[in-house]
């Protein structure tokens, strides 16, 4: 019954699969199997984020005859994100988890001039929405080596648009990493990513390295996708400083006569987010609040024919850097909440 209860609690709370695969983050027992997880890394099972981005300028250049150029100003951009991870299989050597993500980006342009340009009008009138189903798998080959796999299917765009086939909304991603865990404080691995972090479907190598130097300092990284230095003030407070590359591809409809021949137009977005974050437990040690402030540097915000590997853009946008803020609340399957439910 104790084992069933643990699995039930994990199913309710979930936990972070990339870099936080097992339920015990301290990994003190000698029979622990290797994973990307190291000391002081914290599971995140259910996460809700609100991210306002301060206003910025956008300059659009057309690469197609008959399509005009334009300039606009976004007064603010609001992002809402929700994530949950649910363990399906929890075993000594293998873990299998499914996850569900929802994200929404709401653009607001200044003035009334944006209504004269189809791209700006489409962004202002229709929020960019993303629904993602993910599967995570981690398996230990022996006491040192492991493999980590993440696969996802994302449906991005206005799913209510009946003129666009449903399968045109789907984007597929895959990550595979072969890793080593030298000790509970040091784990690293190499692999390949097929993802949309750069706005379009791209394959690139990845180097995972998570390390804890002492009870206060460490870092968590999946280079080149992200790198964060971690400072643990105590068991209930910590800071992060680093960067993240964030991107995706969205189906979008634009009412230009010149674009009528294209069946699948995609908006390709990619940003580098540099930030300083503070996280603190607000209810015992299982409900946390996070606050971040940083700067967003846009790499790509273009319109292309489809979500394939092709590099040709129909509309190229130059977006100025802008500050952003973030408020986050997340739940972690801590020892406290397990003891509440499992106390005999």
Kinemage of the C-alpha trace (Angstrom):
@kinemage 1
@onewidth
@group {chain A} dominant
@subgroup {mainchain}
@vectorlist {calphas} color= white
{ca unk a 1} P 0.000 0.000 0.000
{ca unk a 2} L 2.887 2.363 0.776
{ca unk a 3} L 4.275 1.966 -2.743
{ca unk a 4} L 0.841 2.536 -4.303
{ca unk a 5} L 0.382 5.674 -2.209
{ca unk a 6} L 3.742 7.073 -3.297
{ca unk a 7} L 2.838 6.555 -6.967
{ca unk a 8} L -0.581 8.146 -6.378
{ca unk a 9} L 0.990 11.228 -4.806
{ca unk a 10} L 3.494 11.507 -7.643
{ca unk a 11} L 0.651 11.216 -10.120
{ca unk a 12} L -1.080 14.120 -8.388
{ca unk a 13} L 1.987 16.304 -8.028
{ca unk a 14} L 4.111 15.163 -11.014
{ca unk a 15} L 7.795 16.047 -11.220
{ca unk a 16} L 10.348 17.460 -13.629
{ca unk a 17} L 11.683 14.891 -16.049
{ca unk a 18} L 14.593 16.625 -17.737
{ca unk a 19} L 17.408 16.660 -15.219
{ca unk a 20} L 15.064 15.638 -12.380
{ca unk a 21} L 14.028 12.096 -13.044
{ca unk a 22} L 13.819 10.321 -9.687
{ca unk a 23} L 11.843 11.123 -6.549
{ca unk a 24} L 14.868 11.559 -4.239
{ca unk a 25} L 16.907 14.588 -5.248
{ca unk a 26} L 19.623 14.027 -2.640
{ca unk a 27} L 20.579 10.614 -4.067
{ca unk a 28} L 22.284 9.521 -0.857
{ca unk a 29} L 21.681 5.789 -0.983
{ca unk a 30} L 24.349 3.600 -2.499
{ca unk a 31} L 21.889 1.655 -4.670
{ca unk a 32} L 20.613 4.756 -6.535
{ca unk a 33} L 20.729 4.402 -10.292
{ca unk a 34} L 22.219 7.162 -12.455
{ca unk a 35} L 20.153 9.928 -14.048
{ca unk a 36} L 20.636 13.583 -15.020
{ca unk a 37} L 19.596 14.488 -11.481
{ca unk a 38} L 22.164 15.851 -8.981
{ca unk a 39} L 22.061 17.076 -5.397
{ca unk a 40} L 19.894 20.173 -4.786
{ca unk a 41} L 18.044 19.993 -8.105
{ca unk a 42} L 14.333 20.354 -7.455
{ca unk a 43} L 11.448 18.503 -9.143
{ca unk a 44} L 8.669 20.631 -10.646
{ca unk a 45} L 5.459 18.744 -11.264
{ca unk a 46} L 2.803 21.395 -11.824
{ca unk a 47} L 3.925 24.827 -13.051
{ca unk a 48} L 1.963 27.998 -13.854
{ca unk a 49} L 3.755 31.075 -15.299
{ca unk a 50} L 2.755 34.606 -16.234
{ca unk a 51} L 5.290 36.569 -18.294
{ca unk a 52} L 4.671 40.177 -19.379
{ca unk a 53} L 7.097 41.581 -21.961
{ca unk a 54} L 7.572 45.359 -22.087
{ca unk a 55} L 6.769 47.120 -25.385
{ca unk a 56} L 9.084 46.895 -28.386
{ca unk a 57} L 9.323 47.861 -32.061
{ca unk a 58} L 8.836 45.525 -35.014
{ca unk a 59} L 10.095 46.194 -38.547
{ca unk a 60} L 8.768 43.932 -41.311
{ca unk a 61} L 10.506 43.399 -44.642
{ca unk a 62} L 8.789 41.536 -47.479
{ca unk a 63} L 10.656 39.107 -49.747
{ca unk a 64} L 7.725 38.670 -52.156
{ca unk a 65} L 6.667 41.011 -54.907
{ca unk a 66} L 3.390 42.740 -54.132
{ca unk a 67} L 3.666 42.348 -50.363
{ca unk a 68} L 4.393 45.630 -48.574
{ca unk a 69} L 6.901 46.358 -45.842
{ca unk a 70} L 5.685 47.822 -42.542
{ca unk a 71} L 6.664 49.058 -39.100
{ca unk a 72} L 4.755 48.706 -35.869
{ca unk a 73} L 5.023 49.021 -32.093
{ca unk a 74} L 3.872 46.381 -29.630
{ca unk a 75} L 2.687 48.045 -26.412
{ca unk a 76} L 2.969 44.798 -24.443
{ca unk a 77} L 3.069 41.039 -24.845
{ca unk a 78} L 1.538 38.754 -22.217
{ca unk a 79} L 2.435 35.079 -21.988
{ca unk a 80} L 0.594 32.461 -19.960
{ca unk a 81} L 1.965 28.930 -19.555
{ca unk a 82} L 0.820 25.852 -17.672
{ca unk a 83} L 2.643 22.515 -17.387
{ca unk a 84} L 2.011 19.227 -15.640
{ca unk a 85} L 4.050 16.014 -15.559
{ca unk a 86} L 2.569 12.689 -14.480
{ca unk a 87} L 4.720 9.604 -13.752
{ca unk a 88} L 3.434 6.442 -15.419
{ca unk a 89} L 6.256 4.005 -14.586
{ca unk a 90} L 8.562 4.499 -11.580
{ca unk a 91} L 11.172 1.769 -11.219
{ca unk a 92} L 14.741 1.523 -9.958
{ca unk a 93} L 16.313 1.651 -13.417
{ca unk a 94} L 13.569 3.120 -15.597
{ca unk a 95} L 11.104 6.007 -15.429
{ca unk a 96} L 8.404 6.891 -17.929
{ca unk a 97} L 6.480 10.155 -17.624
{ca unk a 98} L 3.879 11.947 -19.717
{ca unk a 99} L 3.396 15.690 -19.725
{ca unk a 100} L 0.879 18.239 -20.948
{ca unk a 101} L 1.708 21.902 -21.692
{ca unk a 102} L -0.484 24.832 -22.629
{ca unk a 103} L 0.794 28.264 -23.641
{ca unk a 104} L -0.828 31.457 -24.904
{ca unk a 105} L 0.786 34.665 -26.168
{ca unk a 106} L -1.336 37.819 -26.368
{ca unk a 107} L -0.033 40.719 -28.511
{ca unk a 108} L -1.269 44.277 -28.148
{ca unk a 109} L -0.197 46.914 -30.692
{ca unk a 110} L -0.146 50.652 -30.085
{ca unk a 111} L -2.559 52.929 -31.896
{ca unk a 112} L -4.829 51.990 -34.795
{ca unk a 113} L -2.268 51.805 -37.617
{ca unk a 114} L -1.622 48.082 -37.083
{ca unk a 115} L -5.096 47.333 -38.523
{ca unk a 116} L -3.846 48.277 -41.990
{ca unk a 117} L -1.253 45.476 -42.038
{ca unk a 118} L -2.428 41.855 -42.151
{ca unk a 119} L 0.395 40.374 -40.043
{ca unk a 120} L -0.008 42.848 -37.194
{ca unk a 121} L -3.783 42.564 -37.381
{ca unk a 122} L -3.590 38.771 -37.172
{ca unk a 123} L -1.271 38.907 -34.140
{ca unk a 124} L -3.441 41.430 -32.320
{ca unk a 125} L -6.746 39.670 -33.047
{ca unk a 126} L -5.692 36.034 -32.521
{ca unk a 127} L -3.563 34.859 -29.601
{ca unk a 128} L -0.758 32.427 -30.422
{ca unk a 129} L -1.686 29.199 -28.651
{ca unk a 130} L 0.252 25.993 -28.117
{ca unk a 131} L -0.936 22.608 -26.825
{ca unk a 132} L 1.782 20.012 -26.287
{ca unk a 133} L 1.818 16.341 -25.336
{ca unk a 134} L 5.199 15.052 -24.147
{ca unk a 135} L 6.702 11.702 -23.211
{ca unk a 136} L 9.887 11.342 -21.116
{ca unk a 137} L 11.933 8.194 -20.621
{ca unk a 138} L 15.064 7.635 -18.529
{ca unk a 139} L 16.861 4.278 -18.238
{ca unk a 140} L 20.032 3.340 -16.346
{ca unk a 141} L 22.225 0.797 -18.117
{ca unk a 142} L 24.420 0.224 -15.077
{ca unk a 143} L 25.609 2.155 -12.003
{ca unk a 144} L 27.124 4.921 -14.129
{ca unk a 145} L 25.499 5.218 -17.562
{ca unk a 146} L 21.971 6.263 -18.537
{ca unk a 147} L 19.920 7.287 -21.552
{ca unk a 148} L 17.315 10.035 -21.614
{ca unk a 149} L 14.669 10.449 -24.349
{ca unk a 150} L 12.019 13.137 -24.736
{ca unk a 151} L 9.431 13.150 -27.529
{ca unk a 152} L 6.647 15.674 -28.048
{ca unk a 153} L 3.827 16.622 -30.383
{ca unk a 154} L 2.805 20.293 -30.330
{ca unk a 155} L -0.320 21.744 -31.932
{ca unk a 156} L 0.337 25.447 -32.444
{ca unk a 157} L -1.994 28.000 -33.971
{ca unk a 158} L -5.693 28.752 -34.285
{ca unk a 159} L -7.241 25.253 -34.132
{ca unk a 160} L -10.694 26.770 -34.684
{ca unk a 161} L -9.774 27.686 -38.285
{ca unk a 162} L -11.673 25.084 -40.332
{ca unk a 163} L -9.889 26.110 -43.534
{ca unk a 164} L -6.616 24.611 -42.291
{ca unk a 165} L -6.231 20.800 -42.005
{ca unk a 166} L -5.678 19.695 -38.408
{ca unk a 167} L -2.398 17.897 -39.198
{ca unk a 168} L -0.909 21.191 -40.419
{ca unk a 169} L -0.844 22.408 -36.820
{ca unk a 170} L 1.399 19.578 -35.587
{ca unk a 171} L 5.100 20.037 -34.798
{ca unk a 172} L 7.167 17.068 -33.624
{ca unk a 173} L 10.320 17.211 -31.493
{ca unk a 174} L 12.754 14.608 -30.202
{ca unk a 175} L 15.725 14.704 -27.831
{ca unk a 176} L 18.071 11.804 -27.053
{ca unk a 177} L 20.961 12.022 -24.585
{ca unk a 178} L 23.458 9.368 -23.488
{ca unk a 179} L 24.855 10.274 -20.095
{ca unk a 180} L 27.240 9.509 -17.264
{ca unk a 181} L 26.812 10.155 -13.563
{ca unk a 182} L 30.177 10.206 -11.811
{ca unk a 183} L 28.672 10.803 -8.367
{ca unk a 184} L 25.514 12.329 -6.819
{ca unk a 185} L 26.887 15.835 -7.520
{ca unk a 186} L 27.989 15.476 -11.147
{ca unk a 187} L 26.059 14.248 -14.217
{ca unk a 188} L 26.714 14.941 -17.880
{ca unk a 189} L 25.754 13.621 -21.304
{ca unk a 190} L 25.822 14.183 -25.057
{ca unk a 191} L 23.071 13.824 -27.607
{ca unk a 192} L 20.991 15.297 -30.396
{ca unk a 193} L 17.937 17.551 -30.439
{ca unk a 194} L 15.328 17.801 -33.167
{ca unk a 195} L 13.408 20.882 -32.062
{ca unk a 196} L 11.968 24.312 -32.875
{ca unk a 197} L 14.080 26.306 -30.411
{ca unk a 198} L 15.540 28.207 -33.361
{ca unk a 199} L 12.085 28.911 -34.803
{ca unk a 200} L 12.248 26.309 -37.550
{ca unk a 201} L 12.794 22.566 -37.346
{ca unk a 202} L 16.500 22.080 -36.652
{ca unk a 203} L 18.832 19.279 -35.624
{ca unk a 204} L 21.715 20.224 -33.380
{ca unk a 205} L 24.014 18.561 -30.821
{ca unk a 206} L 23.419 19.062 -27.106
{ca unk a 207} L 25.715 18.757 -24.108
{ca unk a 208} L 24.000 18.192 -20.764
{ca unk a 209} L 25.956 18.977 -17.591
{ca unk a 210} L 24.460 19.327 -14.126
{ca unk a 211} L 26.839 19.864 -11.217
{ca unk a 212} L 26.674 20.784 -7.543
{ca unk a 213} L 29.908 22.194 -6.085
{ca unk a 214} L 28.772 22.464 -2.474
{ca unk a 215} L 25.625 22.990 -0.391
{ca unk a 216} L 25.142 26.467 -1.905
{ca unk a 217} L 26.511 26.544 -5.443
{ca unk a 218} L 25.894 24.560 -8.619
{ca unk a 219} L 24.728 24.843 -12.212
{ca unk a 220} L 22.171 23.202 -14.511
{ca unk a 221} L 22.600 23.201 -18.276
{ca unk a 222} L 21.665 21.760 -21.633
{ca unk a 223} L 24.073 23.621 -23.875
{ca unk a 224} L 23.317 25.405 -26.208
{ca unk a 225} L 19.636 25.485 -25.145
{ca unk a 226} L 20.183 26.830 -21.614
{ca unk a 227} L 22.678 27.404 -18.816
{ca unk a 228} L 21.887 28.530 -15.259
{ca unk a 229} L 24.078 29.033 -12.212
{ca unk a 230} L 22.231 28.025 -9.040
{ca unk a 231} L 22.728 29.473 -5.552
{ca unk a 232} L 20.863 27.778 -2.707
{ca unk a 233} L 20.482 30.233 0.180
{ca unk a 234} L 18.938 27.474 2.281
{ca unk a 235} L 16.432 24.662 1.858
{ca unk a 236} L 13.619 27.103 1.059
{ca unk a 237} L 15.305 29.853 -0.970
{ca unk a 238} L 17.449 29.869 -4.094
{ca unk a 239} L 18.613 32.071 -6.975
{ca unk a 240} L 19.296 31.336 -10.654
{ca unk a 241} L 21.241 33.391 -13.163
{ca unk a 242} L 21.639 32.408 -16.806
{ca unk a 243} L 19.990 32.184 -20.197
{ca unk a 244} L 17.495 30.104 -22.166
{ca unk a 245} L 16.831 29.756 -25.898
{ca unk a 246} L 13.081 29.578 -26.480
{ca unk a 247} L 11.360 29.088 -29.835
{ca unk a 248} L 8.477 27.554 -31.703
{ca unk a 249} L 6.586 27.500 -34.991
{ca unk a 250} L 2.903 28.518 -35.204
{ca unk a 251} L 0.346 28.074 -37.945
{ca unk a 252} L -1.011 31.484 -38.937
{ca unk a 253} L -3.513 32.768 -41.496
{ca unk a 254} L -2.862 36.089 -43.296
{ca unk a 255} L -5.400 37.682 -45.627
{ca unk a 256} L -2.993 38.650 -48.416
{ca unk a 257} L -4.083 37.757 -51.949
{ca unk a 258} L -0.438 37.073 -52.838
{ca unk a 259} L -0.290 34.334 -50.162
{ca unk a 260} L -3.380 32.436 -51.307
{ca unk a 261} L -1.230 29.809 -53.050
{ca unk a 262} L 0.369 28.715 -49.747
{ca unk a 263} L -1.497 26.011 -47.848
{ca unk a 264} L 0.535 26.272 -44.657
{ca unk a 265} L 2.027 29.532 -43.428
{ca unk a 266} L 4.151 29.405 -40.296
{ca unk a 267} L 5.299 32.096 -37.903
{ca unk a 268} L 8.786 31.091 -36.714
{ca unk a 269} L 9.773 32.546 -33.340
{ca unk a 270} L 13.076 32.235 -31.477
{ca unk a 271} L 14.385 34.263 -28.513
{ca unk a 272} L 17.318 34.295 -26.119
{ca unk a 273} L 16.128 35.062 -22.580
{ca unk a 274} L 18.736 36.259 -20.072
{ca unk a 275} L 17.397 36.456 -16.523
{ca unk a 276} L 17.920 36.544 -12.767
{ca unk a 277} L 15.402 34.462 -10.806
{ca unk a 278} L 14.474 34.050 -7.163
{ca unk a 279} L 12.471 31.089 -5.851
{ca unk a 280} L 11.060 30.617 -2.363
{ca unk a 281} L 8.890 28.024 -0.652
{ca unk a 282} L 5.635 29.701 0.382
{ca unk a 283} L 3.713 26.733 1.826
{ca unk a 284} L 5.896 24.221 3.638
{ca unk a 285} L 8.399 22.835 1.123
{ca unk a 286} L 6.049 21.721 -1.661
{ca unk a 287} L 4.511 24.968 -3.010
{ca unk a 288} L 7.009 27.503 -4.345
{ca unk a 289} L 6.852 31.004 -5.795
{ca unk a 290} L 9.317 32.214 -8.423
{ca unk a 291} L 10.035 35.773 -9.589
{ca unk a 292} L 12.261 36.636 -12.564
{ca unk a 293} L 13.477 39.730 -14.369
{ca unk a 294} L 15.482 39.714 -17.554
{ca unk a 295} L 16.023 40.825 -21.114
{ca unk a 296} L 14.707 39.215 -24.279
{ca unk a 297} L 16.789 39.202 -27.465
{ca unk a 298} L 14.906 38.083 -30.560
{ca unk a 299} L 16.654 35.754 -33.014
{ca unk a 300} L 13.773 35.127 -35.406
{ca unk a 301} L 10.175 36.249 -35.857
{ca unk a 302} L 9.454 35.466 -39.509
{ca unk a 303} L 6.712 34.137 -41.778
{ca unk a 304} L 7.656 31.100 -43.885
{ca unk a 305} L 5.812 28.713 -46.165
{ca unk a 306} L 5.753 25.704 -43.835
{ca unk a 307} L 7.426 24.173 -40.778
{ca unk a 308} L 10.008 22.139 -42.692
{ca unk a 309} L 13.776 22.626 -42.784
{ca unk a 310} L 13.624 25.239 -45.543
{ca unk a 311} L 15.255 28.556 -44.670
{ca unk a 312} L 13.396 30.916 -47.007
{ca unk a 313} L 11.221 33.525 -45.295
{ca unk a 314} L 8.364 35.394 -46.941
{ca unk a 315} L 8.261 38.148 -44.308
{ca unk a 316} L 11.310 38.916 -42.166
{ca unk a 317} L 10.782 40.822 -38.924
{ca unk a 318} L 13.364 42.723 -36.924
{ca unk a 319} L 12.293 42.914 -33.278
{ca unk a 320} L 14.069 45.191 -30.810
{ca unk a 321} L 15.312 43.776 -27.465
{ca unk a 322} L 13.019 44.328 -24.506
{ca unk a 323} L 12.868 43.666 -20.752
{ca unk a 324} L 10.496 41.095 -19.347
{ca unk a 325} L 9.287 39.849 -15.977
{ca unk a 326} L 7.855 36.571 -14.780
{ca unk a 327} L 5.809 35.277 -11.856
{ca unk a 328} L 5.652 31.534 -11.356
{ca unk a 329} L 4.096 29.115 -8.885
{ca unk a 330} L 5.000 25.443 -8.881
{ca unk a 331} L 4.422 22.281 -6.879
{ca unk a 332} L 7.106 19.758 -5.979
{ca unk a 333} L 6.609 16.249 -4.493
{ca unk a 334} L 8.563 17.000 -1.314
{ca unk a 335} L 9.304 14.754 1.622
{ca unk a 336} L 6.837 16.756 3.724
{ca unk a 337} L 3.814 16.089 1.531
{ca unk a 338} L 4.758 12.426 1.155
{ca unk a 339} L 5.035 12.046 4.923
{ca unk a 340} L 1.610 13.668 5.420
{ca unk a 341} L -0.076 11.085 3.222
{ca unk a 342} L 2.111 8.089 4.050
{ca unk a 343} L 2.366 8.427 7.816
{ca unk a 344} L 1.208 5.172 9.380
